[in-house]
Amino acid sequence: MLPVVSTPNRMIRGVRSGLRALFLSSALLSIGIQSTAAQTVDDRDDVASQQLNLPKDVTVFGKSDPNVRKATAIVNGRIITGTDVDQRLALIITANGGKVEAEEKERLRVQVLRNLIDETLQIQEAAANDIKVDPAEINQSYERVAANFRQSPTQFDAYLREKGSSSASIKRQIEGELAWSRLQRRNIQPFVNVSEEEVKSVVDRLNAAKGSDEFRIGEIYLSATPENREQIMANARNIIQQIQQGGSFQAYARQFSEASTAAVGGDLGWIRPAQLPTELAQAAAEMQVGQIAGPIETVGGVSLIYVMDKRKVLTADPRDALLSLKQLSVLFPQGTTKEQASAKAASFAAAVKEIKGCGQANEVGAKIGADVVDNDNVKVRDLPPQLQDILTNLQVGEATPPFGSINDGVRVLVVCGRDDPASANAPNADQIMAQLEEERVNKRARIYLRDLRRDAVIEYN
């Protein structure tokens, strides 16, 4: 059984809010795009040995000390300084609440340098193709990042300096992502074609899959070789630990995933288990929304997967219903014991049973000294998972069982109105074609970056 853990609510909210800003709501586009069958690890190793003509018994002449870490590099003449690495590393540590062990920090530093090398190669290749990002556009993107923190750019500058980073570090990452995206649109996208027959095939598979489960999956992929596999597995377990402690899955995916989805926080979109490699499909089928699993050995490396959401193909999801709610809540005085809280909750529950529709909620609330708050247009899926199933099955006028804690008090939700979601429709042909093209562009972009690495002149200091 793979290790599966639930992520903290704070992390889930952060990931979801960030991803929703990056993706269109029509996420069904990925349905029907089949992944290729995965080789086994042993098969892959045999193929690699045959391709490289490696001897069966290897004698290493010389010594490679993995504890000697290269802090800086010169990439085709462009210097990556220790300060560059430190400031980008500070962003990751900040995203994880500053809770990173010293040993983990050193591993992160190595990965940060790799990311900066790739970023530099992408910017250089874009410049070689006469693609330059206007500083004004970079500043606009930076202002949006600052706004997400509810700060002005000046305030955000000071915040970053306080955390050991800088605005220049974020702006450099923004420049790299914009430049690489435009290079793909110029050098890759025009040569990617999708036929009408392929689109029709996806539509047919969508209709055939109607009612089956699909998942919104996030993935962090780390490449590995037989020689460093144990180290990569340890790195993956450390990433899970950091996420368990409140770290952002999206932030880790952006910085460390080697898949093409890294730029969008590792989001694979809506997919069915059959579209995943067998190892990942088995894990996803056993997971609930908000859980992360791994490390899972896959072809060429290991993966961590995070289930962001779940639904049924082309079927209206009851969690998309909009509710009008009344919340009745009673706080416990400071110093209340568990026994006292249980007794007061039982009294509260007995009183709530007398509510006959929202018309009586205020009256009952006044009798028991409860605060009553109206909430309109609340989507079921935005509520805690423990309440979603309960509210999905409640009729107008019914109330949830009491819930809460000693610190938060006890409360109930009364359903005053419900607007059920409309039936889900299949995406149109243009949407499907756009998604298929995006998949192929991403695949060619990975090959493009691989070739840039292969041709680069890199000196380590």
LOLUM-542420 format. One record per residue: residue in one letter; x, y, z of N, C-alpha, C, CB in turn. Coordinates in steps of 0.001 Angstrom, whole numbers, plus 500000, padded with zeros to 6 digits. Glycine has a CB too. Layout:
N
aXYZXYZXYZXYZ
...
END
This chain:
461
m500848498800500000500000500000500000500879501245500000499043500008501230
l500597502172499105501383503388499055501006504306500201501194504096497719
p501979505085500724501649506025501785500771507140501245502922506602502412
v499639507369501896498716508413501480498428509287502676497408507820500891
v498567510595502513498328511508503623497409512620503172499650512084504164
s496651513165504108495806514314503811496622515570503988494548514343504712
t496436516524503073497164517777503159496418518747504048497380518379501771
p497144519691504695496475520683505532495528521542504722497494521561506233
n494418521985505372493438522797504661494043524065504092492298523149505576
r495001524665504829495602525903504356496299525681503021496592526450505390
m496983524564502923497683524255501685496690524015500549498585523028501873
i495601523278500841494608522970499811493998524248499265493508522053500370
r493640525172500177493030526416499708494003527197498845492570527272500891
g495281527220499242496269527963498484496467527388497097497578527985499221
v496558526057497023496748525413495726495550525645494832496991523918495896
r494345525443495366493150525561494529492949526978494023491923525117495300
s493139527964494901492927529338494467493927529723493396493025530295495648
g495185529247493540496196529565492544495909528893491218497562529161493038
l495506527633491260495272526900490031494037527407489297495129525425490327
r493013527801490031491808528293489372492084529564488594490710528537490389
a493056530331489056493413531541488338494160531221487051494254532447489221
l494739530032486955495568529686485813494832528854484762496779528941486282
f493721528238485134493076527311484220491645527731483895493084525915484807
l491221527392482671489825527586482293488971526550482995489643527497480761
s487705526882483217486834525967483943486534524708483139485539526663484310
s486646524769481829486381523583481016487584522665481048486037523972479563
a487614521782482035488785520919482232488580519536481637489103520794483713
l487472519322480945487222518001480382488077517729479159485764517856480027
l488850518751478750489556518632477485490534517483477460490273519897477185
s491072517126478621492097516080478622491512514688478525492937516181479863
i490198514544478601489582513221478525489820512623477142488065513300478831
g490193511371477127490333510680475864491730510724475295489396511246474888
i492644511497475904494015511532475423494770510413476113494685512920475687
q495092509377475411495648508179476034497152508298476179495296506935475220
s497656507875477349499100507839477566499648506518477066499447508042479060
t500945506507476723501565505279476246501843504352477406502854505580475484
a501953503063477102502221502080478153503621502292478702502060500634477617
a503752502080480017505040502307480686505879501041480662504827502776482140
q507203501232480485508111500108480619508352499846482095509442500373479878
t508759498638482409509160498362483780510533498948484010509151496845484076
v510890499107485289512196499662485628513306498779485073512344499813487153
d513163497462485227514198496552484751514360496646483245513873495121485152
d513223496707482522513281496819481072514007498092480668511872496794480471
r513705499178481362514309500456481034515810500408481227513707501564481877
d516259499786482339517678499699482610518391498866481552517913499112483990
d517760497749481126518367496909480104518507497676478794517537495638479891
v517454498409478416517489499180477176518593500229477234516128499849476915
a518702500925478387519729501954478526521122501355478385519595502665479877
s521353500194479016522662499567478936522992499168477503522723498350479849
q521985498650476778522218498250475393522508499454474511521016497486474853
q521761500536474706521951501724473883523329502338474109520864502753474180
l523804502334475354525092502939475679526242501949475598525043503539477056
n525930500676475378526956499633475313527803499633476586527855499834474073
l527134499604477734527815499649479016528288498255479410526895500231480097
p529447498158480063529909496845480540529060496358481690531376496909480970
k529022495034481886528249494459482978528847494830484329528177492943482835
d530174494746484433530866495101485672531584496427485462531872493982486104
v531213497419486242531757498758486073532771499062487162530638499797486084
t533961499489486785534975499965487722535100501470487556536350499255487490
v534910502199488632534965503660488587536381504111488891533960504292489589
f536991504871487962538334505413488143538201506861488605539175505314486822
g538626507143489799538444508484490342537341508470491367538132509492489233
k537037509655491883536076509757492975535117510907492724536796509943494318
s533861510630492948532838511680492874532181511786494233531776511382491757
d532385512902494884531858513078496237530516513807496166532866513863497130
p529420513116496457528103513771496364527923514870497387527002512755496533
n528792514927498389528665515968499408529301517290498979529294515499500702
v530063517266497862530624518507497337529589519127496412531982518258496588
r528978520206496823527864520793496090528327522050495355526695521122497046
k528060522106494067528448523246493265527412524355493438528595522849491777
a527847525498493929526898526554494283526602527483493126527422527352495440
t527556527627492180527366528579491087527735527926489773528202529853491310
a527353528597488677527645528055487356527701529183486347526592527009486942
i528367528918485216528384529831484076527764529069482913529854530338483734
v526629529557482429525868528876481386525999529662480092524375528717481790
n526772529102479155527025529798477881527453531243478113525772529764476993
g528284531438479142528806532771479434528003533576480424528904533530478195
r526816533120480763525961533857481708526192533297483105524441533755481309
i526562534144484065526910533703485405525665533560486275527894534677486045
i525555532407486926524549532206487977525299532259489297523758530831487804
t525039533263490090525807533481491313525200532744492498525895534965491619
g525992532673493561525474532094494796524295532893495326526571532022495851
t524315534200495098523180535043495519521918534676494763523499536529495304
d522053534401493449520892533966492661520264532722493269521298533692491202
v521113531765493620520628530513494198519977530772495550521779529498494344
d520648531562496404520130531832497751518777532520497698521117532692498539
q518630533494496788517371534246496731516232533395496193517534535490495867
r516512532525495224515448531647494725515094530602495773515875530960493407
l516102530111496488515855529154497563515007529792498665517188528637498142
a515256531071498953514479531766499983512999531825499628515017533179500187
l512684531926498328511276531938497908510599530618498275511163532193496382
i511315529515498066510744528206498375510556528043499876511638527086497830
i511554528449500621511466528330502078510327529186502608512795528740502742
t510158530388502055509062531265502465507712530633502153509178532626501773
a507609530011500971506348529363500580505986528219501507506440528849499153
n506982527701502220506739526587503137506829527018504594507730525468502872
g506553528286504831506479528782506193507811528823506912505541527953506965
g508923528773506164510240528834506780510662527562507476510279529940507745
k509855526497507336510141525252508059510831524249507139508841524643508635
v512131524431506952512914523522506131514175523155506901513259524157504748
e514392521853507079515568521390507803516840521698507012515464519882508086
a517967521787507733519232522143507098519611521150505998520342522211508142
e519427519848506271519765518833505268518883518968504039519629517425505858
e517595519202504268516670519384503154517022520634502372515225519461503656
k517463521674503061517815522928502404518959522719501414518200523988503444
e519918521882501780521035521617500873520577520865499628522122520821501591
r519652519937499804519118519226498639518345520187497741518208518058499081
l517584521078498373516832522050497593517768522974496826515913522865498500
r518893523314497423519838524217496777520360523629495466521004524521497718
v520648522306495476521115521647494265520046521713493177521495520185494557
q518795521456493553517715521475492571517464522888492058516435520901493177
v517576523886492941517388525274492527518408525646491454517508526225493736
l519658525230491632520679525533490624520314524897489288522065525040491088
r519818523657489318519389523019488067518281523813487395518916521587488331
n517344524288488201516234525064487641516727526368487031515186525355488720
l517672527015487705518207528276487195518982528059485892519114528933488248
i519649526928485786520344526609484533519335526457483402521184525315484683
d518264525691483630517230525527482607516608526866482243516144524556483089
e516316527669483251515718528983483026516627529851482161515435529682484365
t517930529817482443518897530592481673518954530112480232520282530505482311
l518960528808480038518964528254478682517722528683477906519049526724478730
q516586528703478562515341529098477898515375530561477485514145528845478815
i515853531429478377515932532855478057516941533093476934516320533673479310
q518080532402476984519089532561475941518576532097474585520348531793476307
e517878530980474560517358530474473287516296531411472727516776529061473465
a515471531971473595514470532933473137515149534164472535513544533346474301
a516193534663473218516911535836472711517564535534471363517975536294473724
a518092534308471207518707533923469943517692533905468808519363532559470074
n516428533786469162515345533818468169514646535174468150514323532710468457
d515356536206468632514842537585468641513554537728469444514603538058467220
i513446536953470509512298537063471409512786537655472720511609535673471640
k512302538830473038512645539484474292511363539940474973513607540681474055
v511329539788476265510139540160477028510288541597477494509921539205478239
d509280542401477205509286543813477591509318543932479115508047544548477013
p510267544714479671510306544891481136508982545375481717511396545873481507
a508234546166480944506939546652481435505976545492481660506328547661480445
e506048544491480792505172543320480944505585542493482161505208542444479670
i506896542379482375507382541673483564506897542382484826508929541581483556
n506972543710484818506530544483485989505033544311486232506862545974485804
q504250544229485158502811544018485321502534542671485983502096544097483960
s503261541637485546503090540321486159503526540351487619503887539255485385
y504590541067487892505079541178489265504047541877490148506416541940489302
e503396542904489605502354543606490360501197542674490700501838544811489567
r500881541749489780499800540794490056500212539827491169499427540008488772
v501482539423491168501970538554492246501866539285493578503437538110491982
a502294540542493604502221541332494838500775541478495294502856542721494633
a499865541679494334498450541833494681497891540569495309497637542199493446
n498402539402494891497965538151495505498322538097496976498577536966494783
f499370538833497369499772538925498767499143540150499439501303538983498878
r498241540816498709497561542016499199498569543100499585496668541671500404
q499562543270498732500582544271498963500836545041497678501877543625499481
s501336546260497832501793547026496678503155546475496266501871548565496999
p503611546760495039504942546294494639506037546756495598505258546779493238
t505937547988496094506953548488497028506929547695498330506731549984497318
q505741547438498842505628546650500069506130545229499843504173546626500563
f505847544687498668506271543322498371507798543251498231505587542816497082
d508395544296497663509859544364497595510461544215498992510315545697496953
a509911544996499929510430544973501306510202543607501945509759546075502159
y509053543003501667508738541689502221509743540648501729507302541271501839
l510061540693500437511004539728499878512396539919500467511056539854498353
r512824541168500617514141541419501215514205540876502640514458542926501211
e513099541051503367513033540547504740513183539024504778511708540963505396
k512695538340503723512754536884503678514048536354503037511557536355502919
g514936537271502644516203536843502063516158536681500563516627535566502676
s515108537160499916514999537062498467514977538468497872513727536266498056
s514462538597496663514414539910496020513393539906494903515795540307495476
s512976541096494503512066541219493371512746540736492094511592542675493211
a514073540929491989514795540503490790514684538999490568516261540902490888
s514666538227491661514574536778491534513232536359490945514780536113492892
i512150536954491443510825536630490903510704537121489467509713537253491774
k511202538317489196511093538869487846511876538031486845511588540316487818
r512999537472487274513765536603486394512977535344486061515102536239487036
q512289534805487043511472533612486792510302533948485874510954533018488119
i509689535102486072508604535543485190509113535684483758508007536885485684
e510291536299483607510876536477482273511114535133481601512195537261482362
g511646534173482365511912532864481794510651532174481314512608531999482799
e509593532237482101508352531564481726507717532217480501507368531575482896
l507715533560480456507129534262479310507947534017478042507036535771479595
a509271534089478162510133533893476994509985532481476438511601534166477357
w509987531491477314509864530095476873508512529836476236510074529141478047
s507473530421476806506132530254476241506063530829474823505080530935477143
r506649531994474620506604532620473291507468531862472284507067534080473375
l508580531325472768509423530534471879508677529295471403510727530136472583
q507929528674472301507131527502471907506088527889470866506442526872473138
r505452529033471068504424529463470107505011529736468723503717530717470620
r506283530151468686506896530456467398507521529230466753507941531532467564
n508271528458467516509084527383466938508465525998467017510396527350467610
i507418525849467811506822524516467969505364524490467521506922524063469424
q504586525407468067503137525353467841502738525363466369502483526506468529
p503378526161465495502958526157464086503132524819463388503722527190463337
f503971523955463964504259522678463315503519521512463969505749522413463340
v502602521829464861501786520809465520500406520791464867501673521079467059
n500003519640464381498709519518463710497860518446464385498901519188462216
v496573518736464465495603517783464994494496517622463962495027518252466375
s494206516398463593493211516154462549491800516116463126493514514842461822
e490830516287462257489424516203462662489089514790463134488497516611461498
e489750513795462545489500512411462960489936512191464407490235511428462030
e491044512802464800491514512670466178490533513323467146492911513294466334
v490021514485466753489056515171467612487792514341467761488716516558467046
k487319513783466658486115512944466701486342511727467604485719512485465273
s487550511164467546487860510007468378487771510367469857489255509465468047
v488248511565470227488164512003471613486710512168472034488929513316471810
v485896512780471162484473512964471479483802511616471702483756513736470349
d484110510656470844483510509320470983483907508688472312483937508407469814
r485183508841472701485633508258473960484998508975475153487162508319474057
l484787510270475005484113511016476069482709510474476304484050512512475722
n481974510319475213480597509833475344480563508414475897479882509883473991
a481535507586475489481585506203475987481939506167477467482605505378475185
a482683507179477933483129507201479335482160507932480253484491507849479433
k481041508398479739480110509182480544479719508440481823478859509517479728
g479852509133482950479492508560484239480648507922484979478431507557484051
s481797507722484311482953507130484989483702508208485775483900506444483965
d484522507774486713485254508721487566486402509376486809485791508011488815
e486606510652487067487793511349486596488320512213487740487480512214485325
f489612512477487678490291513146488779491035514376488278491259512186489478
r491073515403489109491964516545488864493246516250489640491302517940489312
i494316515944488892495544515433489493496670516458489386495960514116488823
g497431516597490472498681517333490437499822516344490565498739518401491558
e500919516574489819502045515640489848503355516396490011502079514784488566
i504243515843490819505633516274490884506468515093490404506047516737492346
y507164515290489289507968514201488707509446514519488887507632513994487193
l510204513556489401511641513701489595512334512580488826512021513668491120
s513192512936487883513892511905487119514920511221488005514571512508485867
a515215509964487679516160509187488486516849508159487615515446508498489669
t518044507794488032518793506722487387518994505613488420520171507239486821
p519403504420487998519644503368488999520652503791490063520136502103488315
e521613504642489677522648505050490617522129506019491675523795505679489871
n521247506928491305520796507936492286519360507736492745520932509318491697
r518781506580492410517362506360492714517061506493494209516935504980492229
e517909505934495056517641506013496496517657507456496978518668505189497280
q518584508255496458518653509658496849517419510417496381519914510306496286
i516982510132495155515786510806494625514551510400495429515584510467493122
m514468509126495812513343508671496645513350509413497978513413507136496881
a514533509599498552514633510337499815514208511782499626516064510276500368
n514607512390498503514188513761498212512667513848498111514839514259496908
a512066512855497444510605512858497274509899512743498624510167511701496348
r510445511880499497509826511736500817509952513032501626510469510565501585
n511050513734501440511214515010502135510220516048501625512644515528501969
i509945516035500330508952516959499768507580516679500367508899516839498224
i507217515391500465505932515042501081505873515553502512505707513518501052
q506964515383503235507003515835504627506792517338504718508336515452505279
q507429518079503819507277519536503836505828519933503512508252520192502825
i505196519234502580503807519538502227502881519185503392503384518767500947
q503162518067504071502371517696505251502425518789506322502876516363505833
q503563519449506405503746520475507426503211521835506988505209520594507778
g502507521874505855501878523117505415502474523713504173501944524109506486
g503470523057503564504065523574502343503089523516501180505321522801502004
s503351524334500181502485524420499011502878523390497964502535525822498412
f501954522507497611502210521538496550502542522275495258500992520602496348
q501795523323494968502003524082493742503413524672493706500953525198493618
a503878525225494832505215525832494869506293524781494637505451526541496214
y506153523617495264507143522562495064507120522059493623506891521400496034
a505937521932493051505844521464491671506501522455490716504378521242491277
r506267523733490924506847524752490051508371524732490111506327526137490433
q508916524498491284510365524583491445511089523278491120510690524994492851
f510469522125491393511226520884491349510720519840490367511247520297492681
s509474519914489961508995518910489023509713519069487687507465519019488836
e510075517949487096510747517968485798509781517665484661511893516967485784
a508495517627484972507482517451483930507140518803483319506209516774484502
s506517518792482158506177520042481478505127520836482236505685519756480075
t504417520189483153503369520873483916503916521656485101502353519870484405
a505234521680485277505819522384486420505412523853486439507342522268486391
a505350524492485264505047525920485195503644526244485686505211526414483779
v502769525246485716501391525479486181501119524709487467500371525070485095
g502146524554488281501954523936489583501733522449489555500825524560490250
g502138521779488467502000520328488385500633519836487976502339519736489675
d499732520745487599498344520358487310498253519584486004497442521598487246
l497772518341486069497563517513484880496188517711484275497758516058485220
g495333518487484944493966518661484464493084517495484864493952518825482956
w491921517412484239490972516336484533491314515121483679489505516795484276
i491593514007484329491947512790483609491294511583484279493481512616483551
r491128510527483482490634509264484013491822508376484354489687508560483000
p491662507446485305492784506578485682493426505872484497492321505552486674
a492605505491483495493145504771482342494146505597481558492026504339481432
q494108506910481715495031507774480990496380507906481689494418509139480808
l496476507405482907497715507489483677498512506191483538497411507782485165
p499833506253483739500595505010483856500007504137484960502087505308484139
t500137502847484830499494501902485751499770502229487208499958500495485457
e501035502547487524501403502805488922500631503996489494502913503060489035
l500510505061488699499808506256489170498300506025489216500128507454488270
a497791505268488240496353505000488200495906504224489433495988504222486930
q496692503247489850496341502453491031496321503324492283497332501290491212
a497281504226492392497315505108493556496131506061493552498624505896493591
a495830506673492409494739507652492328493399507017492678494673508266490925
a493199505774492247491923505096492496491672504891493981491891503755491782
e492733504844494793492595504590496230492536505878497052493749503734496714
m492685507028496399492829508285497129491542509087497174493915509117496508
q491462509943498176490359510876498319490862512281497988489758510818499756
v489918513185497745490280514577497452491088515145498620489005515444497189
g492204515819498289493033516427499314494149515552499809492203516819500447
q494333514367499206495393513470499641496550513477498645494852512049499817
i497742513183499170498945513090498349499564511722498568499960514227498688
a500084511120497491500665509773497583502030509748496928499742508726496926
g502902508881497441504198508707496835505265508494497887504539509894495975
p506519508389497443506953508409496039506586507124495302508457508628495960
i506173507283494052505747506168493218506765505998492097504309506399492648
e507350504814491964508333504580490911507636504494489556509135503289491190
t508119505297488622507586505302487266508754505222486290506719506573487003
v508447505193485007509496505110483996510391506345484080508885504974482578
g511659506136484315512619507236484322512717508012485603512292508157483262
g511942507670486624512011508436487859510929508060488849511923509894487558
v510535509041489676509486508832490672508512510001490612510089508682492104
s507286509754491042506240510775491026505551510873492374505216510473489938
l505102512081492682504177512332493777502896512826493133504755513372494828
i501759512290493541500506512764492967499577513262494063499829511652492156
y498835514296493712497929514975494637496553515065493991498464516395495015
v495534514554494656494172514588494122493516515903494546493336513355494619
m493365516805493583492781518114493858491262518086493817493297519129492868
d490712517202492996489256517137492888488880515831492200488688518366492104
k487594515530492244487092514284491672485667514511491190487153513120492710
r485303513906490063483930514018489548483680512892488556483689515408488875
k482505512894487930482164511877486944482076512519485563480829511176487311
v482557511815484562482635512347483210481254512721482682483294511335482283
l481137513952482179479908514440481529478665514247482386479711513737480204
t478834514321483678477714514168484602477694515370485538477819512830485407
a476518515945485735476416517086486636476891516689488026474969517616486688
d477766517489488599478323517203489917477494517911490976479808517639490002
p476870517160491895476051517809492925476837518779493792475414516767493801
r478177518635493808478976519563494609479087520940493954480367518989494835
d478603521061492707478565522371492057477267523119492357478734522212490550
a476404522525493177475162523205493573475482524448494390474246522254494382
l474688525498494190474826526730494966473770526730496072474681527996494051
l474213526950497306473317526897498456473151528266499104473837525899499480
s471971528483499649471745529587500579471669528960501961470429530414500227
l472500529433502872472629528796504183472440529799505313473989528122504311
k471955529294506431472005530024507698472927529253508630470569530203508329
q473840529948509245474743529306510193474421529769511606476213529611509845
l474165528810512474473950529083513894475185528607514640472647528381514433
s475772529481515451476996529096516154476979529590517591478226529642515428
v477568528787518452477704529121519865479158528895520260476732528268520754
l479797529912520802481182529790521238481250529266522664481900531138521133
f482324528557522976482545528063524335483412529069525094483217526650524317
p483091529333526350483936530233527151485350529678527275483328530446528553
q486303530567527443487681530147527592487826529259528826488611531367527688
g488571528156528673488758527227529776487739526113529816488721527962531054
t486824526073528833485826525007528785486506523656528607484818525255527645
t486132522687529403486710521346529286486000520559528184486614520590530636
k486585519427527822485994518599526787484624518100527211486906517425526458
e484480517727528499483196517238528996482137518344528966483352516692530424
q482525519551529372481591520673529346481187521014527915482210521898530026
a482150520969527009481848521255525610480882520227525043483131521286524780
s481091518952525389480203517897524889478781518099525404480724516508525306
a478644518482526658477316518703527236476618519875526562477420518952528746
k477366520951526339476765522122525711476403521842524258477713523314525796
a477239521038523579476947520671522197475683519829522121478127519912521580
a475491518920523114474284518088523129473043518946523318474369517031524241
s473134519957524187472012520879524404471721521671523138472311521839525573
f472787522097522485472647522845521238471978521984520166474022523338520747
a472404520716520078471841519802519086470354519568519318472583518474519112
a469962519441520584468549519230520901467712520427520471468367518971522401
a468254521636520686467513522838520309467391522955518791468194524086520881
v468471522580518078468478522691516620467434521780515998469860522358516064
k467164520639516643466167519714516104464782520344516010466101518467516962
e464566521401516765463258522064516754463086522983515553463066522858518031
i464182523230514825464095524138513672463288523477512558465516524525513158
k462262524158512120461423523685511014461559524665509859459924523538511452
g462666524585509159462906525500508053463620526755508518461600525865507380
c464109527512507530464897528699507842464067529775508543465505529264506572
g462752529715508368461903530714509015462005530682510527460473530511508608
q462360529522511101462472529409512557463919529505513054461868528098513014
a464878529582512139466281529556512542466635530731513439467176529558511319
n466180531934513073466506533113513884465873533037515262466052534385513179
e464616532531515287463888532428516559464581531441517497462426531991516313
v464944530264516975465630529274517799467004529793518211465764527937517044
g467688530458517296468992531010517613468934531991518762469577531678516408
a467908532838518771467760533822519848467525533128521195466595534786519537
k466758532033521189466454531314522432467704530712523066465436530213522165
i468608530231522248469781529535522795471036530420522792470051528260521995
g470869531676522422471994532603522441473016532346521352472666532544523762
a472538531884520212473447531584519102473537532766518144472983530325518348
d474695532949517546474849533915516465474293533297515197476342534334516279
v473531534077514418472943533582513174473477534432512021471371533623513229
v474067533778511039474661534470509892474107533871508615476213534375509914
d473698534744507670473212534304506365474375534207505380472126535269505831
n474387533149504587475403532959503546474714532531502270476472531909503975
d474844533337501222474214533024499939475272532632498909473389534227499431
n474830531879497886475689531480496766476963530762497233476067532707495941
v476780529823498137477893529015498616477940527719497802477754528715500146
k479056527485497111479182526253496331479575525110497266480231526419495185
v478891523985497121479130522843498016480597522427497997478243521651497616
r481233522399496833482605521921496733483603522829497444482991521785495289
d483195524062497779484096524977498482484071524781499996483733526408498151
l483196523914500461483088523647501892484015522496502288481627523320502274
p484301522333503585485155521221504017484596519883503539485297521217505549
p485468518943503146485011517651502617484033516929503535486193516761502364
q484198517078504874483318516372505804481872516851505678483808516561507240
l481684518098505230480332518649505127479714518466503741480353520115505475
q480563518227502740480048518170501366479018517066501184481190517964500387
d479331515851501622478392514735501446477099514966502222479038513420501894
i477235515570503415476039515829504236475119516812503533476434516373505629
l475678517934503081474856518978502469474284518553501123475669520242502299
t475013517687500414474513517200499127473178516484499281475532516266498483
n472990515815500418471785515006500629470709515698501453472156513725501297
l470927516950501848469917517668502637468915518370501737470586518687503565
q467665518404502185466623519150501500466541520560502093465255518418501612
v465866521445501378465668522804501880464925522750503211464887523670500850
g465443523460504211464844523479505539465495522542506520463417523151505443
e466346521616506025467027520686506921468370521259507357467222519319506240
a468859520734508492470115521234509070471133520111509185469866521865510455
t472408520492509175473481519522509377473524519117510846474850520104508926
p474172518006511163474465517713512565475411518794513105475095516282512725
p475442519017514409476375519997514977477823519588514708476141520148516495
f478670520576514477480093520311514264480900521473514833480408520104512748
g482186521252515035483039522314515554484156521764516410482224523304516350
s484638522588517340485719522193518240485642523064519481487117522319517550
i486456522740520487486460523533521719486870524968521416487409522914522769
n487830525139520516488303526483520203487324527258519334489639526409519514
d486677526565518386485792527250517435484332527248517851485913526616516085
g483979526498518900482583526423519293481831525394518479481926527772519152
v480518525360518657479678524405517943478747525167517018478871523516518931
r478435524579515866477597525276514889476849524272514022478450526212514008
v475813524765513349475089523974512353474826524864511148473747523399512936
l474581524223510012474188524920508794472782524477508417475192524645507634
v471901525443508155470535525157507723470425525529506254469478525936508587
v469917524610505432469782524855503995468505525651503741469766523514503196
c468684526865503219467534527726502938467174527767501460467811529125503424
g468065527335500632467810527322499196468886526544498474467729528744498646
r468539526022497289469502525227496517469255525433495033469402523721496880
d470329525750494303470291525793492843471179524671492342470757527190492282
d470564523592491849471333522442491393472035522757490074470423521215491236
p473209522142489826473961522418488594473264521847487378475371521849488691
a473492522495486253472946521987484997473748520774484561472961523080483895
s473170519987483683473870518806483175475145519232482466472963517994482218
a476184518454482664477463518770482039477427518416480562478608518026482741
n478039519273479747478109519034478318479544518726477904477571520244477542
a479683517950476854481020517660476345481642518931475789480971516560475261
p482952519080475903483615520240475299483435520221473800485111520268475653
n483471521398473186483301521441471739484592521061471025482844522832471298
a484496520927469713485635520451468927486830521393469040485235520292467463
d486582522697469073487693523654469165488449523495470478487173525094469031
q487718523274471560488363523085472857489206521813472874487315523037473970
i488660520749472326489400519488472292490655519621471442488515518357471754
m490516520272470290491673520452469416492756521271470113491255521133468105
a492358522322470835493326523157471540494074522357472594492629524352472185
q493360521474473296494005520666474325494981519660473723492958519939475154
l494580519016472633495470518064471979496735518766471484494749517369470809
e496559519960470923497722520721470459498637521079471626497274521997469727
e498050521461472748498850521819473917499671520627474406497947522337475044
e499055519439474423499776518249474849500994518004473962498852517030474829
r500832518184472665501928517907471748503005518992471815501399517781470325
v502581520232472013503550521312472179504406521057473418502833522679472286
n503775520646474527504517520372475756505527519240475562503551520022476889
k505128518218474830506024517095474604507243517532473796505288515959473885
r507014518324472752508135518796471931509000519797472702507614519441470631
a508371520554473608509133521510474407510122520787475322508184522389475238
r509729519629475856510638518848476698511852518387475888509902517629477305
i511604517963474641512707517534473779513604518731473432512160516871472484
y512975519875473176513702521102472862514666521451474008512711522272472606
l514150521439475245514981521778476397516078520739476601514122521895477662
r515778519494476360516796518443476473517956518723475525516184517056476172
d517632519133474289518680519426473312519489520656473714518070519633471927
l518832521654474310519557522835474775520553522465475868518578523898475290
r520136521587476779521053521136477825522251520410477217520324520219478821
r521961519595476210523004518780475620524053519637474913522398517785474647
d523642520743474302524557521592473560525179522702474378523855522180472412
a524735522871475623525190524002476428526632523810476900524267524196477632
v527306524945477084528627524970477700528426525484479128529651525878476880
i528600524597480105528313524932481506529555524682482330527113524105482057
e529986525734483045531114525625483970530595525778485383532207526689483663
y531025524881486286530628524949487678531789525480488528530172523562488178
n531440526327489487532460526916490360532329526396491777532359528441490354
END
